Amino acid sequence: MDKKWISIAAFVFVAMIFAGEILTYSAGISSYDSDAVRNGTSVDYSVTSSGTNDYSVTLIDNDGFRRLGRLAIYVDEDYDKNIGKASSLSPVRNISPAYYAEQIQRALKIRSFDNVTICNSKGLIDYLNETKDDPKGCGIMSLSYALPGEIYKGNSTDPLMQWIGQGGSLYWVGSIPGALYYDQGEPIAVQDCQTMFFGVDGCINRQEALIPEAIAGEHTEALCLIDFQLHLGIDTSMLSCQYLSMGITKGGIASTVQVRYGNGMVTQFAGGFEIQQLEDIAQVLASGMCYKSTIVDRIEGKVTRSTVNGSFDSADGDHVYIFIGKNYSVYGRSFDV
């Protein structure tokens, strides 16, 4: 063949490869997949990507606590109207709840968690009644500073507290859990709410300008948690109940803390709306972490336009969380094993 045509053919070939790379990295056509299954005393997994990505596979043991499988995100229809009074009664971060709820729902969908409902006060009440007989695996995320009085008025016998105690999971953002409830449309303050939720008063940090000092252990690294806020975080040094601390810390204060309440748990995410907090929320919920989760094993690597297969040589662990993209994930999924 004429050298001229060889050169042209080589140029076209390289151009095709380059074009392929561009198409591969285009978000519109990127594709990801994963799988995990128990195989005797080991757990096999696979990770697939149409591009080049970092991936992480974590084998987790929840010691019988059912991982989150359903979530209701509570958006208070009177949030803007009452935030002034609420802020005068208890610390509140304005988080634009309707917008934030949509962003959380989308972030969870990226991680293959689709069973999410965004609801108002009536929807929250209906959800609680629907799931009260077996709340294990069910979650409520409150993006409001106040709860409907029909389910919570600051007493341990309230429907919400009974629901958590029987195995439900409450996730809280932007204020102090249970500090306020609605009575005839007005926010009412609850005395000693922190004692009821966490067993001790004054454990929620009210200082806004704390500078983080450390990273809270292997769970933070396993999920690539990145939020840096400590305002409204829990001071775990004051807790006597079982808990899991994640994220960044200063002293005993952590950006994410999951605390046991009866057979359920309460999770407090410190701070207000930030993209880093959004990523952390999605990672914690999609991974199925709970207050007694332990990391059995973890494997990281890189996948390039192929499927990577691997295995954990362990009989322990009840589920696997796989995600692609490190700090800002583009895909994730949990598997019961």
TAMO-V744131 format. One record per pair of residues at least 4 apart in sequence whose ideal C-beta (glycine too) atoms are under 7 Angstrom apart, sorted by the first residue. I is the first residue (numbers start at 1). GAP is how many residues later the second one is. Records with the same first field share a line. If there is no record, write none. Layout:
# TAMO-V744131
I->GAP + GAP
This chain:
# TAMO-V744131
1->4 + 5
3->4
4->4
5->4
6->4
7->4
8->4
9->4
10->4
11->4
12->4
13->4
14->4
15->4
16->4
17->4
18->4
19->4
20->4
21->4
22->4
23->6
24->26 + 27 + 281
25->26
26->4
30->20 + 21
31->19
32->16 + 17 + 292 + 298 + 299
33->15
34->12 + 13 + 14 + 288 + 299
35->10 + 11
36->7 + 9 + 284 + 286 + 299 + 301
37->7 + 300
38->5 + 299
39->4 + 5
41->274
42->269 + 270 + 271 + 272
43->16 + 268 + 269 + 271 + 274 + 277 + 294
44->267
45->12 + 265 + 275 + 277
46->261 + 262 + 263
47->8 + 10 + 256 + 260 + 261 + 275 + 277
48->259
49->4 + 254 + 256 + 275
50->255
51->254
52->250 + 252
53->249 + 250 + 271 + 272
54->246 + 248 + 271 + 272
55->245 + 246 + 248 + 267 + 269
56->242 + 244 + 267
57->241 + 242 + 253 + 263 + 265
58->164 + 237 + 240 + 262 + 263
59->237 + 238 + 253 + 255 + 258 + 261
60->228 + 233 + 235 + 236 + 257 + 259 + 261
61->232 + 233 + 235 + 255 + 256 + 257
62->5 + 226 + 228 + 230 + 231 + 256 + 257
63->229
65->225 + 227
66->70 + 71
67->70 + 221 + 252 + 267
68->69 + 71 + 101 + 217 + 220
69->46 + 68
70->45 + 67 + 68 + 69
71->44 + 45 + 68 + 70 + 214
72->45 + 47 + 52 + 55 + 68
73->28 + 31 + 32 + 43 + 45 + 68 + 70
74->45 + 50 + 66 + 67 + 68 + 69 + 70
75->22 + 23 + 26 + 43 + 45 + 68
76->21 + 45 + 68 + 70
77->43 + 44
78->4 + 107
79->4 + 18 + 65
82->4 + 105
83->4 + 9 + 11
84->4
85->4 + 102
86->4 + 6 + 59 + 60 + 94 + 101
87->5
89->91 + 98 + 100
90->55 + 85 + 86 + 89 + 90 + 99
91->84 + 85 + 115 + 141
92->53 + 82 + 83
93->81 + 82 + 139 + 178 + 179
94->178
95->5 + 48 + 78 + 79 + 177 + 178
96->4 + 177
97->4 + 46 + 47
98->4
99->4
100->4 + 43 + 173
101->4 + 17 + 42
102->4
103->4 + 175
104->4 + 174 + 177 + 178
105->4 + 11 + 13
106->4
107->171 + 172 + 175
108->5 + 8 + 174 + 177 + 178
109->4 + 5
110->219 + 220 + 221 + 222
111->171 + 175 + 212 + 218 + 221 + 222
112->220 + 221
113->172 + 173
117->10
119->4 + 5 + 8
121->4 + 27
122->4
123->4
124->4 + 16 + 24
125->4 + 23 + 25 + 26
126->4
127->4
128->4 + 23 + 31 + 32 + 35
131->4 + 7
132->31
135->28 + 31 + 32 + 33 + 129
136->31
138->30
139->30 + 32
140->28 + 30 + 31
141->30 + 32
142->5 + 30
143->30 + 31
145->29 + 30 + 34 + 35
146->34 + 35 + 36 + 41
147->4 + 5 + 13 + 34
148->34
149->4 + 32 + 33 + 34
151->7 + 8 + 9
152->6 + 8 + 26 + 29
153->5 + 28
154->24 + 27 + 36 + 39
156->5 + 40
157->4 + 5
158->4
159->4
160->4
161->4
162->4
163->5
164->4 + 6 + 97 + 98 + 100 + 102
165->96 + 97 + 98 + 99
166->96 + 97 + 98
167->96 + 97
168->96
169->95 + 96 + 98
170->96
171->96
172->5 + 94 + 95 + 96 + 97
173->96
174->98
175->4 + 57
176->17 + 18 + 28 + 56
177->16 + 20 + 89 + 91
178->12 + 15 + 18 + 19
179->10 + 11 + 14
180->7 + 8 + 9 + 10
181->7 + 9
182->4 + 5
183->5
192->4 + 9
193->4
194->4 + 6 + 7 + 8 + 9 + 10
195->4 + 5 + 6
197->64 + 69
198->5 + 36 + 41 + 61
199->40 + 41 + 42
200->38 + 39 + 40
203->31 + 32 + 35 + 36
204->28 + 30
205->5 + 25 + 26 + 27 + 28 + 30 + 48
207->24
208->23
210->20 + 40 + 43
211->39
212->16 + 18 + 36 + 37 + 38
213->36 + 37
214->35
215->5 + 33
216->4 + 29 + 30 + 31 + 32 + 33 + 38
218->4 + 77
219->4 + 25 + 27 + 70 + 74 + 76
220->5 + 26 + 27
222->73 + 76
223->60 + 61 + 64
224->102 + 103
225->21 + 22 + 31 + 55 + 58
226->50 + 53 + 54 + 101
227->20 + 28 + 44 + 47 + 49 + 50 + 53
228->20 + 48
229->26 + 41 + 42 + 45 + 48
230->20 + 23 + 25 + 40
231->39 + 40
232->38 + 39
233->20 + 21 + 22 + 24 + 35 + 37
234->19 + 20 + 23 + 34
235->17 + 18
236->7 + 9 + 16 + 18 + 21
237->14 + 15
238->14
239->4 + 20
241->18 + 19
242->18 + 49 + 50
243->14 + 15 + 16 + 17 + 48
244->14 + 45 + 47 + 48 + 49
245->4 + 9 + 12
246->8 + 10 + 38
247->7 + 8 + 9 + 33
248->7
249->4 + 5
255->15
256->13 + 24 + 28
257->11
258->7 + 9 + 31 + 32 + 33
259->6 + 7 + 32
260->5 + 31
261->4 + 5
265->25 + 26
269->8 + 11 + 12
271->6
273->4
275->4
276->4
277->4
278->4
279->4 + 48 + 49
280->4
281->4
282->4
283->4 + 46
284->5
286->46 + 48
287->34 + 47
288->31 + 33 + 46
289->4
296->18 + 20 + 21
297->15 + 17
299->11
301->7
303->5
317->20
318->18 + 19
319->15 + 16 + 17 + 18
320->14 + 15 + 17
321->11 + 13
322->10 + 11
323->6 + 8 + 9
324->5 + 6 + 7
325->4 + 5 + 6
